[in-house]
Amino acid sequence: MLVDSAHATPKVISAKHTTSKHALPSPSSTERTRRRSSFADERRLTLYLRRRLALYLADWGLRDQAVVAHHCRRWTEQTLADFAADDSTASGRRPSVRELEMAAVARAMNAIYLWVARLNREFEAGQSSNDPGHETSAGLLAVEVRKLLAIHPEAFLRIERLPPEFRSRLRRTARAVVPHVLPAAMPAQPLNELVPVLQVARWRQFAGRLVGRFTEAWEPLT
């Protein structure tokens, strides 16, 4: 409460009279609308990318909503951060939704591919110790992983501390399907001789035996 010096009665000065001329002006209505629109667009884009990644994880048999949400959120944030740090984006070019979608899905595909490949290498090493000289099938392993993720979603993208059933079923799946090829040396072949079919001496011997048999068959008739 401020007191007017010209009168004895106190006078309340409203807030609009005490506003300093140096105070920052409030954002205009157009600026606030633009910010709200930009925020809404980013929100829709983020939700779209997460839904797209969730569909891809569903193809892998992953149904646990918490696990799906965790990885979709992480991959989406990493994808948007990569594009934000890109030189072309920093210079003013905005990436399209298609570009962001392809980048996010490619990130997820690469993570799962490396995970399955590492699982295959570990089980292949264990298989070769029991049955040396054989290889495992990464394709069969990936098919079994799709089935197991519906039962053990917590094993997704993990290597250590896999559930016992998850590991045992993968070990049975990673069986040797292709026998190991052993190198064999071909015996040396003479390069200065024709094959028997093309040798003249062989044909002469054959003709001589044919004439001899014809002569033996003809003599009793004469």
CORMO-V867009 format. One record per residue. N is the residue number from 1. RES is the residue in three letters. SS is DSSP state (h for helix, s for strand, l for the rest). OMEGA is omega in whole degrees, 0 to 359 (999 if undefined). NEAR is the number of other ideal C-beta (glycine too) atoms within 10 Angstrom. Layout:
BEGIN
n=N res=RES ss=SS omega=OMEGA near=NEAR
n=N res=RES ss=SS omega=OMEGA near=NEAR
END
This chain:
BEGIN
n=1 res=MET ss=l omega=178 near=6
n=2 res=LEU ss=l omega=182 near=10
n=3 res=VAL ss=l omega=177 near=12
n=4 res=ASP ss=l omega=184 near=11
n=5 res=SER ss=l omega=183 near=7
n=6 res=ALA ss=l omega=181 near=6
n=7 res=HIS ss=l omega=181 near=8
n=8 res=ALA ss=l omega=182 near=7
n=9 res=THR ss=l omega=180 near=6
n=10 res=PRO ss=l omega=181 near=9
n=11 res=LYS ss=l omega=181 near=11
n=12 res=VAL ss=l omega=179 near=8
n=13 res=ILE ss=l omega=182 near=11
n=14 res=SER ss=l omega=184 near=7
n=15 res=ALA ss=h omega=183 near=6
n=16 res=LYS ss=h omega=178 near=6
n=17 res=HIS ss=h omega=182 near=7
n=18 res=THR ss=l omega=181 near=8
n=19 res=THR ss=l omega=181 near=9
n=20 res=SER ss=l omega=178 near=5
n=21 res=LYS ss=l omega=179 near=4
n=22 res=HIS ss=l omega=180 near=5
n=23 res=ALA ss=l omega=181 near=7
n=24 res=LEU ss=l omega=178 near=5
n=25 res=PRO ss=l omega=178 near=5
n=26 res=SER ss=l omega=180 near=8
n=27 res=PRO ss=l omega=180 near=11
n=28 res=SER ss=l omega=179 near=9
n=29 res=SER ss=h omega=179 near=8
n=30 res=THR ss=h omega=180 near=8
n=31 res=GLU ss=h omega=179 near=10
n=32 res=ARG ss=h omega=179 near=11
n=33 res=THR ss=h omega=180 near=11
n=34 res=ARG ss=h omega=179 near=12
n=35 res=ARG ss=h omega=179 near=11
n=36 res=ARG ss=h omega=179 near=10
n=37 res=SER ss=h omega=179 near=10
n=38 res=SER ss=h omega=179 near=10
n=39 res=PHE ss=h omega=179 near=10
n=40 res=ALA ss=h omega=178 near=10
n=41 res=ASP ss=h omega=179 near=10
n=42 res=GLU ss=h omega=178 near=11
n=43 res=ARG ss=h omega=179 near=10
n=44 res=ARG ss=h omega=179 near=11
n=45 res=LEU ss=h omega=180 near=15
n=46 res=THR ss=h omega=180 near=17
n=47 res=LEU ss=h omega=179 near=12
n=48 res=TYR ss=h omega=180 near=15
n=49 res=LEU ss=h omega=179 near=23
n=50 res=ARG ss=h omega=178 near=19
n=51 res=ARG ss=h omega=179 near=11
n=52 res=ARG ss=h omega=178 near=18
n=53 res=LEU ss=h omega=178 near=24
n=54 res=ALA ss=h omega=177 near=15
n=55 res=LEU ss=h omega=179 near=12
n=56 res=TYR ss=h omega=179 near=17
n=57 res=LEU ss=h omega=176 near=22
n=58 res=ALA ss=h omega=176 near=11
n=59 res=ASP ss=h omega=178 near=8
n=60 res=TRP ss=l omega=177 near=17
n=61 res=GLY ss=l omega=182 near=15
n=62 res=LEU ss=l omega=184 near=19
n=63 res=ARG ss=l omega=182 near=13
n=64 res=ASP ss=l omega=186 near=15
n=65 res=GLN ss=h omega=181 near=10
n=66 res=ALA ss=h omega=179 near=8
n=67 res=VAL ss=h omega=179 near=17
n=68 res=VAL ss=h omega=181 near=21
n=69 res=ALA ss=h omega=181 near=14
n=70 res=HIS ss=h omega=184 near=12
n=71 res=HIS ss=h omega=178 near=19
n=72 res=CYS ss=h omega=178 near=23
n=73 res=ARG ss=h omega=182 near=14
n=74 res=ARG ss=h omega=180 near=14
n=75 res=TRP ss=h omega=179 near=22
n=76 res=THR ss=h omega=179 near=23
n=77 res=GLU ss=h omega=179 near=14
n=78 res=GLN ss=h omega=180 near=13
n=79 res=THR ss=h omega=179 near=24
n=80 res=LEU ss=h omega=178 near=18
n=81 res=ALA ss=h omega=179 near=10
n=82 res=ASP ss=h omega=179 near=15
n=83 res=PHE ss=h omega=178 near=18
n=84 res=ALA ss=h omega=180 near=10
n=85 res=ALA ss=h omega=181 near=9
n=86 res=ASP ss=l omega=183 near=12
n=87 res=ASP ss=h omega=182 near=7
n=88 res=SER ss=h omega=178 near=10
n=89 res=THR ss=h omega=179 near=13
n=90 res=ALA ss=h omega=181 near=10
n=91 res=SER ss=l omega=175 near=7
n=92 res=GLY ss=l omega=181 near=6
n=93 res=ARG ss=l omega=180 near=11
n=94 res=ARG ss=l omega=178 near=10
n=95 res=PRO ss=l omega=179 near=18
n=96 res=SER ss=l omega=178 near=9
n=97 res=VAL ss=h omega=179 near=13
n=98 res=ARG ss=h omega=179 near=8
n=99 res=GLU ss=h omega=180 near=12
n=100 res=LEU ss=h omega=179 near=21
n=101 res=GLU ss=h omega=180 near=17
n=102 res=MET ss=h omega=181 near=14
n=103 res=ALA ss=h omega=180 near=17
n=104 res=ALA ss=h omega=180 near=25
n=105 res=VAL ss=h omega=178 near=17
n=106 res=ALA ss=h omega=178 near=12
n=107 res=ARG ss=h omega=179 near=17
n=108 res=ALA ss=h omega=180 near=20
n=109 res=MET ss=h omega=180 near=11
n=110 res=ASN ss=h omega=179 near=10
n=111 res=ALA ss=h omega=181 near=15
n=112 res=ILE ss=h omega=179 near=19
n=113 res=TYR ss=h omega=180 near=12
n=114 res=LEU ss=h omega=179 near=11
n=115 res=TRP ss=h omega=180 near=17
n=116 res=VAL ss=h omega=179 near=17
n=117 res=ALA ss=h omega=179 near=13
n=118 res=ARG ss=h omega=175 near=11
n=119 res=LEU ss=h omega=181 near=24
n=120 res=ASN ss=h omega=179 near=22
n=121 res=ARG ss=h omega=181 near=12
n=122 res=GLU ss=h omega=180 near=17
n=123 res=PHE ss=h omega=176 near=20
n=124 res=GLU ss=h omega=177 near=18
n=125 res=ALA ss=h omega=178 near=10
n=126 res=GLY ss=h omega=179 near=13
n=127 res=GLN ss=h omega=183 near=18
n=128 res=SER ss=h omega=177 near=15
n=129 res=SER ss=h omega=177 near=8
n=130 res=ASN ss=h omega=182 near=8
n=131 res=ASP ss=l omega=186 near=11
n=132 res=PRO ss=l omega=177 near=9
n=133 res=GLY ss=l omega=179 near=10
n=134 res=HIS ss=s omega=181 near=15
n=135 res=GLU ss=s omega=178 near=16
n=136 res=THR ss=l omega=182 near=25
n=137 res=SER ss=l omega=177 near=16
n=138 res=ALA ss=h omega=179 near=17
n=139 res=GLY ss=h omega=177 near=11
n=140 res=LEU ss=h omega=179 near=15
n=141 res=LEU ss=h omega=180 near=19
n=142 res=ALA ss=h omega=178 near=18
n=143 res=VAL ss=h omega=180 near=12
n=144 res=GLU ss=h omega=178 near=17
n=145 res=VAL ss=h omega=178 near=23
n=146 res=ARG ss=h omega=179 near=12
n=147 res=LYS ss=h omega=185 near=11
n=148 res=LEU ss=h omega=181 near=21
n=149 res=LEU ss=h omega=176 near=20
n=150 res=ALA ss=l omega=181 near=12
n=151 res=ILE ss=l omega=183 near=13
n=152 res=HIS ss=l omega=180 near=18
n=153 res=PRO ss=h omega=181 near=17
n=154 res=GLU ss=h omega=180 near=13
n=155 res=ALA ss=h omega=185 near=21
n=156 res=PHE ss=l omega=178 near=21
n=157 res=LEU ss=l omega=177 near=11
n=158 res=ARG ss=l omega=175 near=13
n=159 res=ILE ss=l omega=177 near=10
n=160 res=GLU ss=l omega=177 near=4
n=161 res=ARG ss=l omega=173 near=8
n=162 res=LEU ss=l omega=176 near=17
n=163 res=PRO ss=l omega=183 near=14
n=164 res=PRO ss=h omega=180 near=8
n=165 res=GLU ss=h omega=178 near=12
n=166 res=PHE ss=h omega=182 near=19
n=167 res=ARG ss=h omega=182 near=17
n=168 res=SER ss=h omega=179 near=11
n=169 res=ARG ss=h omega=176 near=17
n=170 res=LEU ss=h omega=179 near=21
n=171 res=ARG ss=h omega=177 near=15
n=172 res=ARG ss=h omega=180 near=10
n=173 res=THR ss=h omega=183 near=18
n=174 res=ALA ss=l omega=179 near=22
n=175 res=ARG ss=l omega=180 near=13
n=176 res=ALA ss=l omega=180 near=17
n=177 res=VAL ss=l omega=181 near=11
n=178 res=VAL ss=s omega=178 near=9
n=179 res=PRO ss=s omega=180 near=9
n=180 res=HIS ss=l omega=181 near=11
n=181 res=VAL ss=l omega=178 near=8
n=182 res=LEU ss=l omega=179 near=6
n=183 res=PRO ss=l omega=179 near=4
n=184 res=ALA ss=l omega=181 near=5
n=185 res=ALA ss=l omega=178 near=5
n=186 res=MET ss=l omega=180 near=5
n=187 res=PRO ss=l omega=181 near=4
n=188 res=ALA ss=l omega=180 near=6
n=189 res=GLN ss=l omega=177 near=6
n=190 res=PRO ss=l omega=183 near=6
n=191 res=LEU ss=l omega=183 near=5
n=192 res=ASN ss=l omega=180 near=4
n=193 res=GLU ss=l omega=176 near=9
n=194 res=LEU ss=l omega=176 near=11
n=195 res=VAL ss=l omega=185 near=7
n=196 res=PRO ss=h omega=182 near=9
n=197 res=VAL ss=h omega=183 near=7
n=198 res=LEU ss=h omega=180 near=9
n=199 res=GLN ss=l omega=182 near=12
n=200 res=VAL ss=h omega=182 near=8
n=201 res=ALA ss=h omega=179 near=9
n=202 res=ARG ss=h omega=178 near=13
n=203 res=TRP ss=h omega=177 near=12
n=204 res=ARG ss=h omega=178 near=10
n=205 res=GLN ss=h omega=180 near=11
n=206 res=PHE ss=h omega=179 near=10
n=207 res=ALA ss=h omega=179 near=10
n=208 res=GLY ss=h omega=179 near=10
n=209 res=ARG ss=h omega=179 near=10
n=210 res=LEU ss=h omega=179 near=10
n=211 res=VAL ss=h omega=179 near=10
n=212 res=GLY ss=h omega=179 near=10
n=213 res=ARG ss=h omega=178 near=10
n=214 res=PHE ss=h omega=178 near=10
n=215 res=THR ss=h omega=179 near=9
n=216 res=GLU ss=h omega=179 near=9
n=217 res=ALA ss=h omega=183 near=9
n=218 res=TRP ss=h omega=185 near=9
n=219 res=GLU ss=h omega=179 near=8
n=220 res=PRO ss=l omega=181 near=6
n=221 res=LEU ss=l omega=181 near=5
n=222 res=THR ss=l omega=999 near=4
END
